[in-house]
Amino acid sequence: MSRIRGKGGTDGSVARGGGLLVAGTTSDAGKSVVTAGICRWLARKGVSVAPFKAQNMSLNSFVTREGAEIGRAQAMQAAAARVEPSALMNPVLLKPGGDRSSQVVLLGKPVGELSARGYFGRQGPAANPPSNTDSPGQTRSLGREALLGTVTECLEELRRTHDAVICEGAGSPAEINLRRTDIVNMGLARAAGLPVVVVGDIDRGGVFASFFGTTALLSAADQRHVAAYLVNKFRGDVSLLEPGLDMLRDLTGRPTVGVLPFAHGLGIDEEDGLRVSLRGTVRESVVAPPHGADVLRIAVAAVPLMSNFTDVDALAAEPGVVVRFVDRPEELADADLVVLPGTRGTVRALEWLRERGLADAIARRAAEGRPVLGICGGFQVLGERIEDEVESKAGTVAGLGLLPVRVRFAAEKTLARPVGEALGERVGGYEIHHGVAELLDGAEEPFLDGCRVGSVWGTHWHGSLESDGFRRAFLRRVAAAAGRAFVPAPDTRFGELREEQLDRLGDLIEEHADTDALLRLIEKGVPEGLPFVPPGAPGETS
């Protein structure tokens, strides 16, 4: 297929790769899924496509090959596009450390903690700029203008090297209290000359009001970029919806370019660990019958500021493995394995475990020889002592004492993509942590970068369970320690399951969206003559 070319930015000066911004009427409207679906659909057509999210707030992150930290959703969208993930695809990542502050990760590297007021205000801490745009020794503040410059430079680089770039917005573009500092929704659309498709979740109800209200709250200049709507999670007969879509077009002058049906199990790596529902099954997955005689029950402690809970997806993909998130000690009683996941607040998670009685329940399990796995922050919690003057600034805190490990928090974050061998199998993963673990005497065997004592394992490596052979070997050890006649299925290939999931997303776009209309927007840019929908942003008129 010939290279897609867009009209360029608002100055119209340079031809470059086409682009599209996928916005949403709300958080969780389906922006990530739609963006991934469009990327996979285009990749299957032979288009060189890349995903992009200017600013992401997420506790689920990933490490690229060059050692940069980005949101896991963008890594999955890169997989959908069949390209290697890059820091260019998510230049600003905010990792919440509580209700009012976040760690700011700029171009894959942390540059400091900042309050919401500080971040969305005009000033911020100094940060190292991209090396290809600034002279050595220069610094760039985290003010809106500087960050907008950084994200548009990253987007421009992707558009120079790809046929198309599919951008994902954040939250809603009609958050009028944040519009002045916006660099991810309409601020980006206007700076980069992008047409915008607004996604609405009809399963929540009120989708017509959401589409109309979102548009009507934007300024005239912003509205000129809103080109179309897309309905997500529809159940029923589309013909019953069509009269409403026609009326919406009459009211706004904008078409609806797709009605995607409700489908189970299509959520790619969620962004916000603070809001995700912790009850029920992982990714709405259906547990397949066990390969052996028994199922294996896994309880994941729903610690505060839980990060990279996607680590357990590979476990949930195994036939006969039941994964659930828990927050009470009695919920551990029938678990064959307890997982302490990563967290952005190791000391806070430790306090939470103790307050709820989970710490004592985990200690009893260990004494009884019942399996426990700690990953990253969960590994640190299992150690003897934590020295933290960086994350919580709590000083020296006693850990659960189940592994011979001492942890000291360093100012510099470890970002790595290690590979190795464990349990007789090749395994790879990624590391994202400030805590540096010192292994003491008493470990019975090494376990990746950590260790095992009895039936307690700990490691900093995220993603290791996605290595099929290693996962099976580990589950065999867990089943033996738990006394379960569970046998891992020999043919579960997690990478292939992820590919099938991404293909299903591509199918949704190809089969239920107006792909000709999407291609026109990507190739030709913002349509001319889109009407103004009153009243517009407060204080502004057409």
Residue pairs with C-beta under 8 A, 6 or more apart in sequence:
1 45
1 46
1 47
1 163
3 17
3 48
3 163
4 17
4 18
4 47
4 163
4 164
4 519
4 522
4 523
5 15
5 16
5 17
5 18
5 523
6 15
6 16
6 17
6 18
6 19
6 159
6 193
6 522
6 523
6 524
6 525
7 15
7 193
7 524
7 525
7 526
8 14
8 15
8 16
8 193
8 525
9 191
9 192
9 193
10 190
10 191
10 193
12 193
16 156
16 159
16 160
17 158
17 159
17 160
17 161
17 162
17 163
17 164
17 165
18 159
18 163
18 164
18 165
18 522
18 523
18 524
18 525
19 155
19 159
19 164
19 165
19 166
19 167
19 192
19 193
19 194
19 195
19 522
19 525
20 38
20 164
20 165
20 166
20 167
20 194
20 195
20 196
20 197
20 518
20 521
20 522
21 167
21 168
21 169
21 185
21 188
21 189
21 194
21 195
21 196
21 197
21 225
22 31
22 34
22 35
22 38
22 166
22 167
22 168
22 169
22 196
22 197
22 199
23 31
23 169
23 172
23 173
23 185
23 186
23 196
23 197
23 198
23 199
23 226
24 30
24 31
24 169
24 171
24 172
24 198
24 199
24 200
24 201
25 172
25 174
25 198
25 199
25 200
25 201
25 207
25 210
25 211
25 213
25 214
26 171
26 172
26 200
26 201
26 204
26 210
27 170
27 171
27 172
27 272
27 275
28 201
28 275
29 199
29 200
29 201
29 232
30 199
30 201
30 232
30 233
30 260
31 168
31 169
31 170
31 199
32 73
32 76
32 77
32 168
32 268
32 271
33 232
33 266
33 267
33 268
33 505
34 197
34 199
34 230
34 232
34 260
34 509
35 51
35 77
35 166
35 167
35 168
36 51
36 73
36 76
36 77
36 80
36 268
36 502
36 505
37 80
37 505
37 506
37 508
37 509
38 49
38 166
38 509
38 518
39 49
39 50
39 51
39 77
39 78
39 80
39 81
39 166
40 80
40 81
40 502
40 503
40 505
40 506
40 509
41 506
41 509
41 510
41 515
42 49
42 81
42 163
42 164
42 166
43 49
43 80
43 81
43 82
43 506
44 506
44 510
47 163
47 164
48 83
48 161
48 162
48 163
48 164
49 81
49 83
49 162
49 163
49 164
49 165
49 166
50 78
50 81
50 83
50 86
50 88
50 89
50 158
50 161
50 162
50 164
50 165
50 166
51 74
51 77
51 78
51 80
51 81
51 89
51 165
51 166
51 167
51 168
52 74
52 88
52 89
52 90
52 154
52 155
52 158
52 165
52 166
52 167
52 168
53 71
53 73
53 74
53 89
53 90
53 167
53 168
53 169
53 170
53 184
54 90
54 91
54 92
54 151
54 154
54 155
54 167
54 170
54 183
54 184
54 188
55 91
55 92
55 93
55 94
55 147
55 151
55 170
55 183
55 184
56 70
56 71
56 73
56 74
56 90
56 92
56 93
56 94
56 170
56 271
57 93
57 94
57 95
57 96
57 102
57 170
57 271
57 272
58 71
58 72
58 73
58 93
58 94
58 95
58 270
58 271
58 272
58 273
59 95
59 96
59 272
59 273
59 274
59 305
59 306
59 307
59 308
59 344
60 71
60 72
60 73
60 269
60 270
60 271
60 273
60 307
60 308
60 309
60 310
61 69
61 70
61 71
61 72
61 93
61 95
61 105
61 307
61 308
61 432
62 69
62 70
62 71
62 72
62 74
62 75
62 85
62 430
63 69
63 415
63 416
63 417
63 430
63 431
63 432
64 70
64 75
64 84
64 85
64 86
64 87
64 108
64 417
65 84
65 417
66 86
66 87
66 108
67 108
67 415
67 416
67 417
68 86
68 87
68 107
68 108
68 109
68 415
69 87
69 93
69 105
69 108
69 109
69 110
69 413
69 415
69 432
70 85
70 86
70 87
70 89
70 90
70 93
70 108
71 90
71 93
71 271
72 269
72 271
72 308
72 310
73 168
73 268
73 269
73 270
73 271
74 85
74 89
74 90
74 168
75 85
75 269
76 268
76 269
76 498
76 502
77 89
77 166
77 168
77 268
78 84
78 85
78 86
78 89
79 85
79 498
79 499
79 502
80 268
80 502
80 505
80 506
81 166
83 162
87 107
87 108
87 154
88 154
88 157
88 158
89 154
89 158
91 106
91 107
91 150
91 151
91 154
92 104
92 105
92 106
92 147
92 150
92 151
92 183
93 104
93 105
94 102
94 103
94 104
94 105
94 119
95 102
95 103
95 105
95 307
95 344
96 102
96 274
96 305
96 344
97 103
97 113
97 305
97 344
97 345
97 391
98 305
98 345
100 115
100 116
100 117
101 113
101 114
101 115
101 116
102 113
102 114
102 116
102 119
103 110
103 112
103 113
103 344
104 110
104 111
104 112
104 113
104 114
104 119
104 124
104 125
104 127
104 142
105 111
106 127
106 128
106 142
106 150
107 128
107 130
107 150
107 154
108 415
109 128
109 413
109 415
110 413
111 125
111 126
111 127
111 128
111 142
112 125
112 127
114 124
114 125
114 142
118 124
119 142
120 178
120 181
121 143
121 181
122 143
122 144
123 141
123 142
123 143
124 141
124 142
124 143
125 141
125 142
126 139
126 140
126 141
127 139
127 140
127 141
127 142
128 139
128 140
129 138
129 139
129 140
129 150
130 150
130 153
130 154
132 157
133 150
133 153
134 140
140 146
140 149
140 150
144 180
144 181
144 182
144 183
144 187
147 183
148 183
148 187
148 188
148 191
151 183
151 184
151 188
152 188
152 191
152 192
155 165
155 167
155 188
155 192
156 192
158 165
159 165
164 522
166 522
167 188
167 192
167 194
169 184
169 185
169 188
169 196
170 184
170 185
171 185
172 185
172 214
173 182
173 185
173 186
173 189
173 196
173 198
173 214
173 218
173 222
173 226
174 213
174 214
174 217
174 218
175 182
175 185
176 217
176 537
176 538
179 186
179 187
179 219
179 222
179 537
181 187
182 188
186 196
186 218
186 222
186 225
188 194
189 195
189 196
189 222
189 225
190 221
190 222
190 225
193 525
193 526
194 225
194 525
194 526
195 225
195 227
195 228
195 521
195 522
195 525
195 526
195 527
196 225
196 226
196 227
197 227
197 228
197 229
197 230
197 257
197 518
197 521
198 211
198 214
198 215
198 226
198 228
198 229
198 230
199 229
199 230
199 231
199 232
200 207
200 210
200 211
200 229
200 230
200 231
200 232
201 207
201 232
201 233
202 231
202 232
202 233
202 234
202 241
203 232
203 233
203 234
203 235
203 262
207 231
208 244
208 247
208 248
211 229
211 248
211 252
212 248
212 251
212 252
212 533
214 226
215 223
215 226
215 252
215 254
215 533
216 533
216 534
216 535
216 536
217 536
217 537
218 226
218 536
218 537
219 536
219 537
219 540
220 532
220 536
220 540
220 541
220 542
222 537
223 530
223 532
223 533
223 536
224 526
224 530
225 526
226 254
226 530
227 254
227 521
227 526
227 527
227 530
228 254
228 255
228 256
228 257
228 517
228 521
229 248
229 254
229 255
229 256
229 257
230 256
230 257
230 258
230 259
230 260
230 513
231 241
231 245
231 256
231 258
231 259
231 260
232 260
233 260
233 261
233 262
234 241
234 259
234 260
234 261
234 262
235 261
235 262
238 259
241 259
245 256
245 259
248 254
248 256
249 255
249 256
251 533
252 531
252 533
253 530
253 531
253 533
254 530
255 514
255 517
257 513
257 514
257 517
257 518
258 509
258 512
258 513
258 514
258 518
259 512
260 508
260 509
260 512
260 513
261 508
261 512
263 504
263 508
264 284
264 286
265 283
265 284
265 285
265 286
265 501
266 501
266 504
266 505
266 508
267 283
267 284
268 501
268 502
268 505
269 310
270 276
270 310
273 305
273 306
273 307
273 309
274 305
276 309
278 302
278 325
278 327
279 324
279 325
280 324
281 287
281 316
281 322
281 323
281 324
282 312
282 313
282 316
282 323
283 313
283 316
285 316
285 317
287 295
287 316
287 319
287 320
287 321
287 322
288 319
288 320
289 319
289 320
290 296
290 319
290 320
290 486
290 487
291 319
291 320
291 487
291 488
291 489
291 490
292 320
292 485
292 486
292 487
293 485
293 486
293 487
294 320
294 479
294 484
294 485
294 486
295 320
295 321
295 322
295 484
295 486
296 318
296 320
296 321
296 322
296 336
296 337
296 475
296 478
296 479
296 482
296 484
296 486
297 322
297 324
297 334
297 335
297 336
297 337
298 312
298 315
298 321
298 322
298 323
298 324
298 335
298 336
298 337
298 338
298 339
299 324
299 325
299 326
299 331
299 332
299 335
299 337
299 338
299 339
300 309
300 312
300 323
300 324
300 325
300 326
300 338
300 339
300 341
301 325
301 326
301 327
301 338
301 339
301 340
301 341
301 353
301 358
301 362
301 378
302 325
302 326
302 327
303 340
303 341
303 343
303 345
303 349
303 352
303 353
303 377
303 378
304 343
304 345
304 348
304 349
304 352
305 343
305 344
305 345
305 348
305 349
306 341
306 342
306 343
307 341
307 342
307 343
307 344
307 376
307 377
307 432
308 341
308 342
308 375
308 376
308 432
308 462
309 325
309 341
309 342
311 339
311 341
311 342
311 375
311 462
311 463
311 465
312 323
312 339
312 341
312 465
313 494
314 465
314 466
314 471
314 494
315 321
315 323
315 339
315 465
315 471
315 475
316 323
317 492
317 494
317 497
318 471
318 475
318 488
318 489
318 492
319 489
319 492
320 486
320 489
321 475
324 331
326 332
326 335
327 356
327 358
328 356
328 357
328 358
329 356
329 357
329 358
329 360
329 361
332 338
332 358
332 361
332 362
332 365
336 370
336 371
336 478
336 479
336 482
336 484
336 486
337 371
337 372
337 373
337 478
337 482
338 362
338 365
338 370
338 371
338 372
338 373
339 372
339 373
339 374
339 375
339 378
340 349
340 353
340 362
340 372
340 373
340 374
340 375
340 377
340 378
340 379
340 381
340 382
341 375
341 376
341 377
341 378
342 375
342 376
342 377
342 378
342 432
342 433
342 462
343 349
343 376
343 377
343 378
344 377
344 391
345 377
345 391
345 392
346 377
346 380
346 381
346 386
346 388
346 391
346 392
346 407
346 435
347 386
347 388
347 391
347 392
347 394
347 397
348 392
349 377
349 378
349 381
350 359
350 381
350 386
350 397
350 399
350 400
352 358
353 359
353 362
353 381
353 400
354 360
359 400
362 372
362 400
362 402
363 400
363 401
363 402
365 371
365 372
365 455
366 372
366 402
366 454
366 455
366 456
369 454
369 455
369 481
370 455
370 481
370 482
371 455
371 456
371 457
371 477
371 478
371 481
371 482
372 382
372 402
372 455
372 456
372 457
373 456
373 457
373 458
374 380
374 381
374 382
374 403
374 450
374 456
374 457
374 458
374 459
375 458
375 459
375 460
375 461
375 462
376 431
376 432
376 433
376 459
376 460
376 461
376 462
377 433
377 435
378 458
379 403
379 405
379 437
379 450
379 458
379 459
379 460
380 386
380 399
380 405
380 407
380 433
380 435
380 437
381 399
381 400
382 399
382 400
382 402
382 403
382 405
382 456
382 458
383 399
383 400
383 401
383 402
383 403
383 404
383 405
383 406
383 407
383 437
383 458
384 398
384 399
384 401
384 403
384 404
384 405
384 406
384 440
385 396
385 397
385 398
385 399
385 406
385 407
386 394
386 396
386 397
386 398
386 399
386 406
386 407
386 409
386 435
387 395
387 396
387 397
387 406
387 407
387 408
387 409
388 394
388 395
388 397
388 407
388 409
388 435
389 395
389 409
390 409
390 410
390 411
390 434
391 409
391 434
391 435
399 405
399 407
402 453
402 456
403 443
403 450
403 451
403 453
403 456
403 458
404 439
404 440
404 441
404 442
404 443
404 451
404 453
405 437
405 438
405 439
405 440
405 450
405 451
405 458
406 437
406 438
406 440
407 435
407 436
407 437
407 438
408 435
408 436
408 438
409 434
409 435
409 436
410 434
410 435
410 436
411 434
412 434
413 432
413 433
413 434
414 431
414 432
414 433
414 434
414 436
414 460
415 431
415 432
416 430
416 431
417 428
417 429
417 430
417 431
418 428
418 429
418 430
418 431
418 448
418 449
418 461
419 426
419 427
419 428
419 429
420 426
420 427
420 428
420 448
421 427
422 446
422 447
422 448
422 464
422 470
422 473
423 470
423 473
423 474
423 477
424 473
425 467
425 469
425 470
425 472
425 473
426 467
426 469
426 470
427 448
427 461
427 464
427 467
427 469
427 470
428 463
428 464
428 467
429 448
429 459
429 461
429 462
429 463
429 464
429 467
430 461
430 462
430 463
431 449
431 460
431 461
431 462
432 462
433 460
435 460
437 449
437 450
437 460
439 450
439 451
442 453
443 451
443 452
443 453
444 451
444 452
444 453
444 454
445 451
445 452
446 452
447 457
447 458
447 459
448 459
448 460
448 461
448 464
449 459
449 460
449 461
450 457
450 458
450 459
450 460
451 457
451 458
452 458
455 481
457 474
464 470
465 471
465 474
466 494
466 495
468 492
468 493
468 494
468 495
471 488
471 494
472 488
472 490
472 492
475 486
475 488
476 487
476 488
479 485
479 486
479 487
509 515
509 518
521 527
532 542
534 542
536 542
